[in-house]
Amino acid sequence: MSSVWPVLHYDDTEGALRFLVDVVGFAESVVVRDDDGDVVHAELAWPGGGTVLLGGTKHVGGVHDGLRTGALYLVTDDVDAVYERLAAASAEVVAAPHETSFAAGGPTYACSARDTEGNLLTFATYRGGTSATI
């Protein structure tokens, strides 16, 4: 289980939830709705480990008030399968699957797309370095 849980907020929480679960491949762990049926809070599990929190921009007053677009890096062994789901859903693909390397080192296979409200999602095989020099 990951101890880092990124938070994304959306105007259309239901559309974002459906995109992240049905297209991207997250699994719903917790979904809390308000009296109007809008998603107040969701915890979405990534198949390879980790969790993303989802909230709505209409719910104000907390520390995340005003939060807009962000970016996620998601490790997967099957970049092509994720890309095929994104393309089939007509998602905005920023970069089709390709071989590359990140500044942290090591080659990786990656693709990137935007979600329903502009958050950048990068899917790649790079699992991180084993040590860092700062």
Secondary structure by P-SEA (a helix, b strand, c coil): cccbbbbbbcccaaaaaaaaccccbbbbcbbbbcccccccbbbbbbcccbbbbbbbcccccccccccccbbbbbbbccaaaaaaaaaaacccccccccccccccbbbbbbbbbbcccbbbbbbbcccccccccc
